[in-house]
């Protein structure tokens, strides 16, 4: 292990120990900015709130943007690691919540910091402009758009390509990449259902919003199973139900949140229309005193890899890592706002997966048919990438992909 790799590992552990919620990533952004300045980048901070952009101009040539997201999740860590997070923070509703890097964004930041330093140190071998983007608030689909709306693309020449990666619970040392649609579009909706409250002993004098919510949740399960073709891909999840404060009081209202995933505009429209129709119909059937209110919380675009740019990245990854460490990436129902950067600039983008699970443990779990039970996935309180070989592989992947444009002749 080199001194540089040890330094990056220490950075990763530090970031993991100090996670920050969306749009609160001031400490993380400061560390990223310091790393970029030390490598000789022109650094811009506070973009879209807490976003950071580093620009390294190195003669005439293409402009390549590399992106990493910085935010963590309101999850209580249960990894048992010596550098586990015990942090808490207040969300936008003032609630004090545990915070954890349960999706690996700390690894993304570390890999980009390492790749930026390596490319800066080896600038005699390439020409063009390298842009390192450290993005806030990916988990709420707000950070990429906030950076773009705050003038990000005015800070450098229009990029030729935007590149990014994400850790997944696949064997560490592997990368996964495919052209076309790789991550789903997602919509999150909050629904307020209104009833008429009263004493728990006199339900006949009330309109019970808990019963209304229960009926709504069950009927929503038919939107995918009965309105979406089995040849399409879609998910509808009711993730939260909240109502009432005491066991003998029937509440005035209930609140549910719904998450939708889709891979086509037509299916997305079917899901959105189905949710609204079911919610309104169940409220009417229950005799609700007023119509329900629906509010969009977050909306993620479909993540689509440009075919030509993806082929170029795959060739570079294969040359750098070896064919045995590069495999196809099956479409996932997870979602990202990474694609906002390429769409806003009108340029291709490529997004690939970075394995982060202990290879021996993964192989054993796969052999025993226990991947779901034994290999925690993203957003789990037990999710924790193994530092090696995840970290060096992630740095190598970003460097190789960037050089596919900046030094196409090798």
C-alpha positions in Angstrom: 0.0 0.0 0.0 1.4 3.4 -1.0 1.5 6.5 1.2 -1.0 8.1 -1.1 -3.4 5.2 -0.7 -3.1 5.3 3.1 -3.9 9.0 3.0 -7.0 8.3 0.9 -8.1 5.5 3.2 -7.8 7.9 6.2 -9.9 10.5 4.3 -12.5 7.9 3.7 -12.7 6.9 7.3 -12.9 10.5 8.3 -15.8 11.2 5.9 -17.6 8.0 7.0 -17.3 9.1 10.6 -18.7 12.6 9.9 -21.7 12.2 7.5 -23.9 15.2 6.6 -27.5 15.4 5.4 -28.4 16.9 2.0 -27.5 20.6 1.6 -25.6 20.5 4.9 -22.4 19.1 3.5 -20.2 22.0 4.6 -17.4 20.0 6.2 -17.3 17.4 3.4 -17.3 20.2 0.8 -14.4 22.0 2.7 -12.3 18.8 2.7 -13.0 18.3 -1.1 -12.1 21.9 -1.8 -8.8 21.6 0.2 -7.8 18.5 -1.8 -8.5 20.2 -5.1 -6.5 23.3 -4.1 -3.6 21.2 -3.0 -3.6 19.5 -6.4 -3.5 22.8 -8.3 -7.2 23.2 -9.3 -9.0 26.4 -9.6 -11.7 25.9 -7.0 -15.3 27.2 -6.8 -17.3 26.7 -3.7 -20.9 27.3 -2.5 -22.4 26.3 -5.9 -26.0 25.5 -5.4 -25.5 25.7 -1.7 -22.6 23.4 -0.8 -21.4 22.2 -4.2 -17.8 22.4 -5.2 -16.2 22.5 -8.7 -12.5 22.2 -9.4 -11.2 23.2 -12.8 -7.7 22.2 -14.1 -6.9 23.6 -17.5 -4.0 21.8 -19.2 -3.8 23.1 -22.8 -6.1 22.6 -25.7 -8.2 19.6 -25.8 -11.5 18.1 -24.6 -13.2 19.0 -21.3 -14.1 16.1 -19.1 -16.3 16.4 -16.0 -16.1 13.8 -13.2 -18.8 13.8 -10.5 -19.1 12.6 -6.9 -22.1 13.1 -4.6 -21.5 14.1 -1.0 -24.6 13.7 1.1 -25.6 11.0 3.7 -28.9 9.6 4.9 -31.0 9.8 8.1 -30.0 6.2 9.2 -28.6 4.9 12.4 -25.4 3.0 11.6 -25.2 -0.6 12.7 -21.9 -1.8 11.0 -19.9 -2.1 14.2 -16.9 -0.5 12.4 -14.3 1.4 14.5 -15.0 4.4 12.3 -18.8 4.1 12.4 -20.9 7.3 12.5 -22.5 8.4 15.7 -23.5 11.7 14.2 -26.9 13.3 14.4 -28.3 16.3 12.6 -31.6 18.3 12.2 -33.5 17.8 9.0 -35.5 20.5 7.2 -38.4 19.9 9.6 -36.3 20.4 12.7 -36.1 16.8 13.7 -32.9 15.5 15.3 -32.0 12.3 13.3 -29.1 9.9 13.2 -26.9 10.3 10.1 -24.9 7.6 8.2 -23.2 7.2 4.9 -25.5 4.3 4.1 -25.1 4.8 0.3 -21.4 5.1 -0.1 -21.1 8.7 -1.0 -18.1 9.0 1.2 -16.4 6.5 -1.0 -17.4 8.5 -4.1 -15.9 11.7 -2.7 -12.7 9.9 -1.7 -12.3 8.2 -5.1 -12.8 11.5 -6.9 -10.3 13.3 -4.6 -7.8 10.6 -5.4 -8.4 10.6 -9.1 -8.2 14.4 -9.3 -4.8 14.3 -7.5 -3.5 11.5 -9.7 -4.5 13.2 -12.9 -3.1 16.6 -11.8 0.2 14.9 -10.9 0.4 13.3 -14.3 -0.7 16.2 -16.4 2.2 15.9 -18.7 0.5 12.8 -20.2 -2.8 14.5 -21.3 -4.2 17.7 -22.7 -7.5 19.4 -22.1 -9.6 20.5 -19.1 -10.5 18.4 -16.1 -13.5 19.3 -14.0 -14.1 17.7 -10.6 -17.7 18.1 -9.4 -18.6 17.4 -5.7 -22.4 17.5 -5.6 -24.7 18.0 -2.7 -28.2 16.6 -2.0 -28.3 13.6 -4.4 -30.5 11.7 -2.0 -33.3 14.3 -2.5 -32.8 14.8 -6.2 -31.9 18.5 -5.6 -28.2 18.9 -5.8 -27.4 18.6 -9.5 -30.2 20.9 -10.5 -29.2 23.4 -7.8 -25.6 23.5 -9.1 -26.7 23.9 -12.7 -29.2 26.6 -11.8 -26.5 28.5 -9.8 -24.3 28.9 -12.9 -22.1 25.8 -12.7 -21.8 25.5 -16.5 -20.5 29.1 -16.8 -17.4 28.2 -14.9 -15.7 26.2 -17.7 -16.0 25.3 -21.3 -18.9 23.0 -22.2 -17.8 19.4 -21.3 -17.4 16.8 -23.9 -18.7 14.1 -21.5 -19.8 13.8 -17.9 -18.7 10.7 -16.0 -19.7 9.2 -12.7 -19.7 6.0 -10.6 -21.6 4.5 -7.7 -20.8 1.8 -5.2 -23.0 -1.3 -5.2 -23.0 -4.5 -3.1 -21.1 -6.4 -5.8 -17.6 -7.9 -5.3 -15.0 -5.2 -4.7 -12.5 -4.8 -7.5 -15.2 -5.2 -10.1 -16.8 -2.5 -12.2 -20.2 -2.8 -14.0 -21.1 -0.8 -17.1 -23.7 -0.9 -19.9 -25.2 1.4 -22.5 -28.8 2.7 -22.4 -31.1 2.9 -19.4 -29.3 1.9 -16.2 -31.2 3.5 -13.4 -34.9 4.2 -13.1 -36.8 7.4 -12.9 -38.3 8.0 -9.5 -41.1 10.1 -8.0 -41.9 10.6 -4.3 -45.3 11.9 -3.3 -46.7 12.9 0.0 -50.5 12.4 0.4 -52.6 14.0 3.2 -55.8 12.2 3.8 -58.5 14.2 5.8 -61.0 12.7 8.2 -63.1 13.9 11.1 -61.6 13.1 14.4 -63.3 12.1 17.7 -63.4 9.7 20.6 -62.2 6.2 20.0 -65.4 4.9 21.6 -67.6 6.7 19.0 -66.3 5.9 15.6 -69.8 6.5 14.1 -69.3 10.2 14.8 -66.0 10.3 12.8 -64.4 9.7 9.5 -61.4 7.6 10.4 -58.4 8.6 8.4 -56.5 5.5 9.5 -59.0 3.2 7.9 -59.0 5.5 4.8 -55.1 5.3 4.7 -55.2 1.5 5.1 -57.7 1.1 2.3 -55.7 3.4 0.1 -52.4 1.5 0.7 -54.0 -1.8 -0.2 -55.7 -0.5 -3.3 -52.4 1.2 -4.5 -50.9 -2.3 -4.7 -53.1 -2.9 -7.7 -51.6 -0.1 -9.8 -48.5 -2.0 -10.8 -50.1 -5.5 -10.7 -53.2 -4.6 -12.7 -52.3 -1.5 -14.7 -48.7 -2.0 -15.8 -47.8 -4.7 -18.4 -45.7 -7.6 -16.9 -43.3 -6.9 -19.7 -42.6 -3.4 -18.2 -40.7 -2.6 -15.1 -42.3 -0.6 -12.3 -42.3 -0.3 -8.5 -44.8 1.4 -6.2 -43.8 1.5 -2.5 -45.8 3.1 0.4 -42.9 3.9 2.7 -44.6 5.9 5.5 -48.0 6.0 7.3 -48.5 8.6 10.1 -51.7 9.4 12.0 -52.8 10.2 15.5 -51.1 10.7 18.8 -53.2 8.7 21.4 -54.8 5.3 21.4 -58.3 6.5 22.3 -58.5 9.5 19.9 -59.4 9.1 16.2 -57.3 11.5 14.3 -58.3 14.3 11.9 -55.9 13.3 9.2 -53.3 10.7 8.1 -50.2 11.1 6.0 -48.7 8.6 3.6 -45.6 8.8 1.4 -45.4 6.9 -1.9 -42.3 6.1 -4.0 -42.6 5.3 -7.7 -40.0 3.8 -10.1 -40.3 3.4 -13.8 -38.2 3.1 -17.0 -40.5 4.8 -19.5 -42.5 8.0 -19.7 -45.6 6.0 -20.4 -45.3 3.8 -17.4 -44.4 6.8 -15.2 -47.6 8.5 -16.4 -49.6 5.3 -15.6 -48.2 5.2 -12.1 -48.8 8.9 -11.4 -52.3 8.9 -12.8 -53.1 5.7 -10.9 -52.0 7.0 -7.6 -54.0 10.2 -7.9 -57.1 8.3 -9.0 -56.9 5.7 -6.2 -56.2 8.3 -3.5 -59.1 10.5 -4.5 -61.5 7.6 -5.0 -60.8 6.1 -1.6 -61.3 9.5 0.1 -64.6 9.8 -1.6 -65.6 6.3 -0.7 -64.8 6.9 2.9 -66.9 10.1 3.0 -63.8 12.3 3.7 -64.9 15.9 4.6 -62.4 17.4 2.0 -60.4 16.0 -0.9 -56.9 14.7 -0.3 -53.8 16.8 -1.0 -50.9 15.4 -3.1 -47.5 17.0 -3.1 -44.4 15.9 -5.1 -41.4 15.6 -2.7 -38.7 14.5 -5.1 -38.4 13.6 -8.8 -35.4 11.8 -10.3 -34.8 11.5 -14.0 -34.1 8.3 -15.9 -30.3 7.7 -16.0 -29.3 6.8 -19.5 -25.8 6.0 -20.7 -24.8 7.3 -24.1 -23.9 4.2 -26.3 -20.8 5.6 -28.0 -19.4 7.2 -24.9 -20.1 4.1 -22.8 -18.2 1.9 -25.3 -15.3 4.3 -25.1 -15.3 4.1 -21.3 -15.6 0.3 -21.3 -12.6 0.0 -23.5 -10.6 2.2 -21.2 -11.7 0.3 -18.1 -10.9 -3.0 -19.7 -7.5 -1.8 -20.7 -6.7 -0.5 -17.2 -8.3 -3.2 -15.0 -8.4 -6.3 -17.3 -11.4 -7.9 -19.0 -12.1 -10.1 -16.0 -12.9 -7.1 -13.8 -15.4 -5.4 -16.1 -18.9 -6.8 -16.5 -22.3 -5.7 -17.7 -24.5 -3.6 -15.5 -28.1 -4.8 -15.4 -30.7 -2.0 -15.1 -31.5 -1.1 -11.5 -34.6 0.3 -9.9 -32.4 2.8 -7.9 -32.4 6.4 -9.1 -29.9 9.2 -9.5 -29.8 12.9 -10.4 -26.4 12.5 -12.1 -28.0 12.7 -15.6 -29.0 16.3 -14.9 -25.4 17.5 -15.6 -25.2 15.9 -19.1 -28.7 16.9 -20.0 -28.2 20.5 -19.0 -24.9 20.7 -21.0 -26.4 18.8 -23.9 -23.5 16.3 -23.9 -23.2 12.5 -23.3 -22.9 11.1 -19.9 -21.8 7.7 -18.6 -22.5 6.1 -15.2 -21.1 2.8 -14.0 -21.2 0.6 -10.9 -18.3 0.1 -8.5 -18.2 -3.2 -6.5 -17.7 -2.7 -2.8 -18.5 -6.0 -1.1 -15.9 -8.3 0.4 -15.3 -10.7 -2.5 -14.9 -13.9 -0.4 -18.0 -13.1 1.6 -19.9 -12.3 -1.5 -18.9 -15.6 -3.2 -19.9 -17.6 -0.1 -23.3 -15.9 0.1 -23.9 -16.4 -3.6 -23.0 -20.1 -3.3 -25.4 -20.5 -0.4 -28.2 -18.5 -2.0 -28.0 -15.9 0.7 -27.1 -12.7 -1.1 -30.1 -10.8 0.2 -29.6 -12.0 3.8 -25.8 -11.7 4.1 -24.8 -8.9 1.8 -26.3 -5.6 3.0 -27.3 -3.2 0.2 -27.3 0.5 -0.2 -29.4 2.4 2.4 -29.1 -0.5 4.9 -27.8 0.5 8.4 -25.3 -2.4 7.9 -24.0 -1.2 4.5 -20.2 -0.5 4.5 -17.9 -0.8 1.5 -14.6 -2.6 2.1 -12.0 0.0 1.7 -9.6 -2.3 -0.3 -9.9 -3.0 -3.1 -12.9 -0.7 -3.5 -11.0 2.6 -3.1 -8.1 1.9 -5.5 -10.4 0.4 -8.1 -12.6 3.5 -7.9 -9.7 5.8 -8.4 -8.4 3.8 -11.3 -11.8 3.7 -13.0 -12.2 7.5 -12.9 -8.7 8.1 -14.1 -9.0 5.6 -17.0 -12.4 7.0 -18.0 -11.2 10.6 -18.0 -8.0 9.7 -20.0 -10.2 8.1 -22.7 -10.9 11.7 -23.7 -7.9 13.6 -22.4 -5.3 11.1 -23.7 -7.1 9.0 -26.3 -3.9 7.8 -27.8 -2.8 6.3 -24.4 
